Amino acid sequence: MASDPKNKIEKQKKKKASDKKGLKTLATDRWEDEEYAIEAAALKSPRTEGVAFRTAKKSKTKGEYKRRSLYIQKNQKVDEILNWIFLTVKNFFAKFWGKRIITEVELEANNKIVEDLRSKLRQKEDENLDLKHAFQTQQQELLLVKEVINNSNQYSKELKTFEELVIDAVNNNKNIEETVKKELKEKRWILGLDCEVKAKNKDIDTATEIDLHIETNYGEQRIIEAKSPSINLFIQKTDGGRLNLNPKISEGLSELIEYMRRTDINSGLRRKGVYAIQKPIGRILAGYNLTTDEQEVLTDWNFYLAPYIKFITYKELISNAKKEIELIIITKKFLEKS
């Protein structure tokens, strides 16, 4: 027997009414601008649960009217509406059903935040290492200064004589290479207090005519190759052409590298009578006044030779020595007051 259509309709009406009675609103949220309002509701019934939307166009005289399901018109603030819908749905699903909604955009944003934090952490770690190194260097310098606390007047006179010697050689194009070597061997402090205080001379390879090899109080190996300050660091074959290393300076660089190489070989033998030395630091002392172009090229050379080899001009050497003297004087005054 066929079912009565009227009975079927009545049953559907009763069912809808029953569902409506059992519908529970868990939470609502609302977005609106001057013309439109959208209401979101987290709903729960015996049969289903979820988030529903309804919209309304606002009227200044009648209030809200034309209620309907979600409908976004092209003249609305679509980006704001969609963002609000997304956040509201996320919040409701997380709050009532414990379901966390994650998008690729959020993952990318979080990945960027994590990478930025890692970058900042690496930067801070590098800064911390620099601070530690600076602090250790400072402490070492203070210990060295205390050893020569009463030598500032003597050092000032010696440095003045050395500077006059260098300037005279530069101005009059004098070759004073041997004189400079003798001065530096007798006054090693000019190369740095660590080359003077409790430091000692060494000679690993007599076959290589290296100028000065010093072991500092901290076990660092300083190998110095000195050229006359009157010799230009660079030469140009044509005006405006490439700046090439002076052949005399190139020869000194080759000798320095060969000596450092043999030092490493000897240190690896580990037998009685042979110095156990690892990775010495080489310094080539040459040049005085540099042009801007020459200084730029020298900076490049030092970059590519770092960290074990470096060119130092006599002007830099003298400037650093003056700072050492200033440090001694300041420390002496501080200790006298304390």
C-alpha positions in Angstrom: 0.0 0.0 0.0 1.4 3.4 -1.1 2.1 5.9 1.6 -0.1 8.9 1.9 1.8 12.1 0.7 0.0 14.2 3.2 1.2 12.0 6.1 4.7 12.1 4.8 4.7 15.9 4.8 3.2 16.0 8.3 5.9 13.7 9.5 8.6 15.9 8.0 7.2 19.0 9.6 7.0 17.2 13.0 10.6 16.0 12.5 11.9 19.6 11.7 10.0 21.0 14.7 11.6 18.3 16.9 15.0 19.1 15.5 14.5 22.8 16.1 13.5 22.2 19.7 16.6 20.1 20.3 18.9 22.7 18.7 21.3 24.3 21.2 23.4 27.4 20.6 26.8 27.0 22.1 28.2 30.4 21.2 27.7 33.3 18.7 29.9 35.9 17.2 29.1 38.8 15.0 30.8 40.9 12.3 29.4 44.1 10.9 30.2 47.2 9.0 28.0 50.2 8.0 25.7 48.2 5.7 26.0 44.5 6.6 26.0 42.2 9.6 27.0 38.5 9.7 26.3 36.3 12.6 28.1 33.0 13.3 26.7 30.4 15.7 28.2 27.2 17.0 25.2 24.9 17.1 24.5 21.5 18.6 21.4 19.2 18.2 20.7 15.5 18.8 21.4 14.9 15.1 24.3 17.3 14.2 26.6 20.0 15.4 28.7 22.7 13.6 28.9 26.4 12.7 26.2 28.2 10.8 26.1 31.7 9.3 23.3 34.1 8.5 23.6 37.6 7.1 21.5 40.7 7.0 21.5 44.0 5.3 21.1 46.9 7.7 18.6 49.7 7.3 18.8 53.0 9.1 15.0 53.1 9.5 14.0 49.4 9.8 17.0 47.9 11.4 18.1 44.6 10.0 16.2 42.9 7.3 16.5 40.4 4.4 18.1 37.7 6.6 19.6 34.9 4.5 22.4 32.3 4.6 26.0 33.5 4.0 26.1 35.8 1.0 29.0 38.1 0.3 28.5 40.8 -2.3 31.3 42.3 -4.3 31.1 45.7 -2.7 31.7 44.3 0.8 35.0 44.2 2.6 35.7 40.6 1.5 39.2 40.3 2.9 38.0 41.4 6.4 34.9 39.1 6.2 36.8 36.0 5.2 39.5 36.6 7.8 36.8 37.0 10.5 35.0 33.8 9.3 38.2 31.8 9.3 39.1 32.9 12.8 35.6 32.4 14.2 35.3 28.9 12.7 38.8 28.0 14.1 37.9 29.3 17.5 34.5 27.5 17.7 35.9 24.2 16.4 38.8 24.3 18.9 36.6 25.4 21.8 33.7 23.0 21.4 35.1 20.0 19.5 38.8 20.1 20.3 39.7 20.2 16.6 42.6 22.5 15.7 42.5 23.9 12.2 46.0 24.7 10.8 46.6 26.2 7.4 49.7 26.3 5.1 49.8 30.1 5.6 50.0 29.6 9.4 52.8 27.0 8.9 54.7 29.3 6.7 54.3 32.2 9.1 55.4 30.1 12.0 58.4 28.7 10.0 59.4 32.3 9.3 59.1 33.2 13.0 61.2 30.2 13.9 63.8 31.0 11.3 64.0 34.6 12.4 64.4 33.5 16.0 67.2 31.1 15.0 68.9 33.8 13.0 68.7 36.2 16.0 70.0 33.4 18.2 72.9 32.7 15.9 73.6 36.5 15.9 73.5 36.7 19.6 75.8 33.6 19.9 78.3 35.3 17.6 78.0 38.5 19.6 78.5 36.6 22.8 81.6 34.9 21.4 83.0 38.3 20.3 82.4 39.7 23.8 84.1 36.7 25.4 87.1 37.0 23.1 87.2 40.8 23.7 87.0 40.2 27.4 89.8 37.6 27.4 92.0 39.8 25.2 91.3 42.7 27.6 92.3 40.6 30.6 95.4 39.4 28.9 96.4 43.0 28.0 95.9 44.1 31.5 98.2 41.3 32.8 100.8 42.3 30.2 100.5 46.0 31.1 101.1 45.3 34.8 104.4 43.6 33.9 105.6 46.8 32.2 103.7 49.4 34.2 106.8 51.5 34.8 108.1 51.4 31.2 105.8 53.9 29.6 108.4 56.7 29.4 111.0 54.4 28.0 108.6 53.0 25.5 107.5 56.5 24.4 111.1 57.5 23.7 111.8 54.3 21.8 108.7 54.6 19.7 109.4 58.3 18.9 112.9 57.3 17.6 111.4 54.4 15.6 108.8 56.6 14.1 111.3 59.2 13.1 113.4 56.5 11.5 110.5 55.3 9.5 109.3 58.7 8.3 112.9 59.7 7.3 113.2 56.5 5.2 109.9 57.1 3.5 110.6 60.8 2.8 114.1 60.2 1.5 113.5 56.8 -0.1 116.1 55.0 2.1 116.3 51.2 2.4 116.4 50.6 6.1 115.2 47.0 6.1 118.1 45.7 8.2 117.9 48.6 10.6 114.2 48.0 11.1 114.7 44.3 11.8 117.4 45.1 14.4 115.1 47.6 16.1 112.2 45.2 16.2 114.3 42.4 17.6 115.6 44.7 20.4 112.2 46.4 21.0 109.7 43.6 20.4 107.0 45.4 22.4 106.4 47.6 19.3 104.9 44.5 17.7 102.6 44.1 20.7 103.1 43.7 24.5 102.4 39.9 24.0 105.6 39.8 21.9 107.6 41.3 24.7 106.4 40.1 28.1 107.6 36.6 28.9 107.9 36.0 25.1 110.9 34.3 23.5 112.6 34.1 20.2 112.5 30.9 18.2 114.1 29.7 15.0 112.5 26.6 13.4 114.1 26.6 10.0 117.5 28.2 9.6 117.4 27.5 5.8 114.6 30.1 5.5 115.7 33.6 6.1 112.7 34.7 8.2 113.1 37.9 10.2 111.5 37.2 13.5 109.7 34.3 15.2 108.3 35.0 18.6 106.4 32.7 20.9 104.2 34.7 23.2 103.4 34.1 26.8 100.1 32.5 25.7 101.8 30.0 23.4 100.9 31.9 20.2 103.5 31.8 17.4 104.1 35.2 15.7 106.3 35.1 12.6 107.3 38.5 11.3 108.7 39.3 7.8 109.7 43.0 7.7 110.5 45.1 4.6 111.7 48.6 4.4 108.9 51.2 4.9 110.3 53.0 1.8 109.2 50.1 -0.5 105.8 50.5 -1.9 103.3 47.7 -1.3 101.8 47.9 -4.7 103.0 48.9 -8.2 101.0 49.9 -11.3 102.3 49.1 -14.8 100.1 51.8 -16.4 98.2 54.8 -15.0 94.8 53.6 -13.7 95.8 50.0 -14.2 95.6 47.1 -11.8 97.5 47.4 -8.5 99.9 44.5 -8.3 101.8 43.4 -5.3 105.4 44.7 -5.4 107.7 41.8 -6.4 109.9 42.4 -3.3 106.8 42.1 -1.1 105.7 38.9 -3.0 109.1 37.4 -2.3 108.7 38.1 1.4 105.2 36.6 1.3 106.6 33.4 -0.3 109.3 33.2 2.4 106.8 33.6 5.1 104.5 30.9 3.8 107.4 28.5 3.3 108.6 29.1 6.9 105.0 28.6 8.2 104.7 25.4 6.2 108.0 24.0 7.6 106.9 25.0 11.1 103.8 22.9 10.7 105.8 20.0 9.4 108.3 20.2 12.3 105.5 20.5 14.8 104.0 17.3 13.5 107.1 15.3 14.1 106.6 15.3 17.9 110.1 14.3 18.8 112.6 15.6 21.3 114.2 18.8 20.4 111.5 19.8 17.9 109.0 22.5 18.8 105.3 21.4 19.0 103.8 24.4 17.1 100.4 24.5 15.4 99.2 27.0 12.9 101.5 30.0 13.5 100.4 33.6 12.7 102.3 35.4 10.0 102.7 39.1 9.6 104.2 41.1 6.8 105.3 44.5 7.8 105.6 46.8 4.8 104.5 50.2 3.4 103.6 53.4 5.1 101.2 55.9 3.5 98.7 54.2 1.2 96.3 55.8 -1.2 92.6 55.1 -0.9 92.8 52.6 -3.8 95.8 50.9 -2.3 94.1 50.6 1.1 91.1 49.0 -0.6 93.3 46.4 -2.4 95.2 45.8 0.9 91.9 45.1 2.7 91.1 42.5 0.0 94.5 40.9 0.3 94.1 40.6 4.1 90.6 39.2 3.7 91.7 36.4 1.5 94.9 35.7 3.5 93.0 35.6 6.8 93.1 34.2 9.4 96.8 33.2 9.5 98.5 35.8 7.4 98.1 39.6 7.4 99.8 42.7 5.9 100.4 45.5 8.4 101.7 48.9 7.4 104.2 50.7 9.5 101.7 53.4 10.1 99.3 50.8 11.6 102.1 49.4 13.6 103.1 52.7 15.1 99.5 53.6 15.8 98.9 50.3 17.7 102.1 50.8 19.7 100.9 54.3 20.7 97.7 52.7 22.0 99.7 50.2 24.0 101.5 53.1 25.7 98.3 54.9 26.4 96.9 51.8 28.0 100.0 51.5 30.2 99.6 55.1 31.3 95.9 54.8 32.0 96.3 51.6 33.9 99.2 53.1 36.0 97.0 56.1 37.0 94.1 53.9 37.9 96.2 51.6 40.1 97.8 54.6 41.8 94.4 56.0 42.7 92.9 52.7 43.9 
